Amino acid sequence: VAAAGGGASGSSSASGSKAEEESDPWFEELYCRLQQQESSLRPWHAAASRLATKRRDYARQAHQLAASMARAAAIAEFPAEAAALSGSSDSSEPDGCHSARLMVAFGRLAETEDRIASLQAAQAECEFAELCEQLRHHLAMLESLRSACHERRRLRRCQADAEAGLSRRREERVKLERAGRDLTLCETQIAEAEAAVDRCRSDFESASAAIKSESDRIDLLRGFELRSALLCSMEHQLLQQQQVADAWQQFLPEAHKISPNSPGEVENN
């Protein structure tokens, strides 16, 4: 990432010679595509991370709420007959028994809230581990590839500088030949300059080939991994929502017991 930042700062100074540096239209298109992909993936990653964080916060607070409700239900004084509660909702039952039913329902509500909190925590971990991490991983790959493009530009400038140096050495040799002076040192310098040009050209070509290969690999990975991560997150969320509905469905009998209406009336409503 630091290399990418350094390349970004250097790109402004080299904008005037951009056409010379990027004579290959394939790399021009690649660089624009990388910027577009980053600009689309980065907000997605930020939103998914915020959602996972909010789910974690909700789960933690819901666990605390459930624990507080469970403690409140545990310290209540139940009458002796509360241990043998039946499913009756007769309105003529003693006040003590009705209070016992209320506290039992309160305890069941605490268990339901705790279960839902666990489901939310599991969903948050799934979204973070599957979706957020995949998005972060692909953003890092895009930044690395963009940094490699900046490095390729630097190598192209190095090659141009080496070629310019070789031209100067050859011009000096012509002048020395006309003057009839010794060419030994000049020939050595020309050989070194030619080696530098060959080395820079080889580095530039190797970097170009590596970027093309890495670009193809990233395109394949992004199409498969991001789709798989998104589907996994959505499937887990659908399962989690169904489990939340099941948890509340299991709590309904306790709600019926303390309802002023009969269970049948509650169901009809």
N, C-alpha and C positions, 0 to 999 in steps of 0.2 A: 504494500500500500504506500509505503514511503517512497518507493521508486516511482510509483504512479504519480504521486504528488510532485516529485521533482521533475518528472517528464512533463506534467501539466504546466508547471511554472516556466519550463524551457520552451514549451510549444508556442507561447506568445511571442518570444523573441525571434522564433524561427518562422513566424507566420508569413513573413514576406517571401521566403523561399519555399513555401509549402508545395507549390506546383512542382518545383525541381525535386524535392524530397519524396513526394508521393506521385511519381510518374506512373505507377501501376494503379489503374482504376479499381482493381480488386481490393487493394488495401485501403483506398479512400472509402469505398463502400463498407468495408469491414469496420473501420473506425467509427463511421456514422451509425452503423448498426449496433455497435457496442454501447455507444452513448444512449441510444434509444432504449435498448434492453435494460440498461442500468436505471434509467429514469422511470421505467415502468415497474421493475422489480423492487426498487428501494422503497417506494410508498407501500407496496404490498407487504414487504417484510416488516416495516414499521407498524402497520395496522395489525398484522397477525401477532406481533410481539406484544402490542398493547392489549389485545384481546386476551392472550394467554395470561398476561400479568393481572388483568382485572378478574379473570376466572380464579386465579390463585388467591387474590385478595378476598373475593367473595367466599371461596371455600374455607379460608382461614376464619373469617368472621362468622360464617355459618356454623363451623365447628364450635367456636366460642359460644354462640347463641345456644346451640344444642346442649353444650355442657352446662350452661347456666340454667336452662330449663330442666335438665335432668336433676340437678342439685335441688332446685326448687320443689320438684315433685317428690324427691326422696325424703325431704325433711318434713313433709306434711304429715299430720296426725290422722291416720285412718281408723275408723271404727273396726271392731273385731270382725264384723261380717264382711269387710271389704275383701278379704282373701278368697271368699267363695262367691264372687260376683257371677251372676247369670247374665244372659243376653236380654233380659226383660227391660223394657223402657216404660214400665208402669208409672204414671205420674203420681201415684199414691205412696211410693216407696219413701222411707225415712229420709230426712235431710242429710243425715250422716252418710247413708249409702249413696245418695246422689253426689255428695262431695267426693266420696271415694271414687266414684266413676269419673268425675271430672279430673281428679288428680291422675288416675290411671290413663285417661285420654291425653292428659298433659305430658305424661311420661312417654306415651307412644308417639306423640308429636315431636318430642325431643329426639327420639330414635329416628323418626322420618327425616327430620332436618339434618341429622348427622349423616344419614345415608346419602341424602341429596348432596351434601357438602363433599362427601367422598367421591361421588360421581362427577361433580364439577372439577374437583382437583385432578381426577384421572383424565378428564377431557382437556384440562389445561396442559398437563404433561404430554398428552398425545400431540396437541397442537404445537407445543414448543419443540418436542423431540422430532416430530415428523415434518411439519410444515415450516416452522421458523428456522430450524437448522438447515433444511434443504435450501431455503431462500438465501440464508446467510452464506452457505457453501457456494452457491452459484454466483452470488454477488462477488465473493472473493475470487472466483475463477475469472469472472468478467474483468475485474480490476487487474488481475494478474496478466490477462491477455492484453488489456489496454496498456499496461506498463511495458509489455513486450513490444507493442507497436511503437511506443516512445523510444525504446532501446533500438529498434530497427532504424528509426529516423536518425538517432545519434550515430549508428554505424554507417548510415548513408553519408552523413556529413564527414565522418572520419575518412571514408573512402574518397570523397571529393577532395578533402584536404590532402590526402596522400597522393592523389593523381596530380593535384596542383603542384605539390612539392616535387614530384618526378618531372613535371614539365619544366620547372625552374632549373633543376639540375641538368637537364638535357640542353636547355638554352645556354647555361654556363659552359657546358662542354663545347658547344659550337663556338662560343666566344674564345675559349682557350685554344681551340684548334686553329682559329684564324690568327691568334696571336703567337702561335707556335710554342706554347708553354706545355709543361708536363701535365699529362692527363691521368696519372695514377690515382691520386686522391679523388678526383672527380668521378672516375670510373667506379671506385669503391662506393662513393656516395650514391651514384646512380643505381648500383646493384642493391644497396640497402633500401633505396626508395622504391625500387621495383618489388622487392620482397614485402615491403610495407603495403604496397597497393594490392598485391596478391593476397596478403593476410586479411586486409580489410574487406576485400571483395568476397573472400571465402566466409568470413564472419557474417557479412551482410546476407549472402545467399543462404547460409545455414539458418540464420534467424528468420528469414522469410519462409523457408520450408517448414520450420518448427511452428511458426504462427499459423500457417495454413492447416497443418495437421492438428494442432490444438483447437483451432476454430471448429473444424469438423467434429472433433470429439465432444466439445462442449455443446454443440448443437444437438447431437444425439442424446447426450446425458440430460440436457434440459427438457427435451421432449418427453423422455421416459420418466426420469426421477421426479420432476415437478408434478407431472400428471399423476403418478402413483402416490406421491405425498398428499396431494389435494384430495384424491379419492379416498385415501385411508382416513384423513381427517374428517371428511364428510360422513363416511360410513360410521366412524366412531361417534360422531355427534348424533347421528340418527339413533344409534343404539343407546346412547346416553339419555336422549330425550324420552325414548320408550321406557327406560328403566326409571326415570323420574316419574313418569305417568304411573307406572306400576307401583312405585313407592306410595304415591298419594292414594291410589286405589286400595292398597292394603290398609291405609289409615282410615278409610271411610267407615268401616264397622264401628270403630271407636267414636267417630264423630256422630254416628247414628245413635249410639247409646246415650249421649249427653244432649241430643237434640230435643227441643220441646215438642217436636212432632214425632210421629211414629216413623220407623225405618221405611215403611212403605210409602208414606207421604213424602219423605225426603227424596226417595228414588223417583217418585212421580214428578216432583218439582225439578 
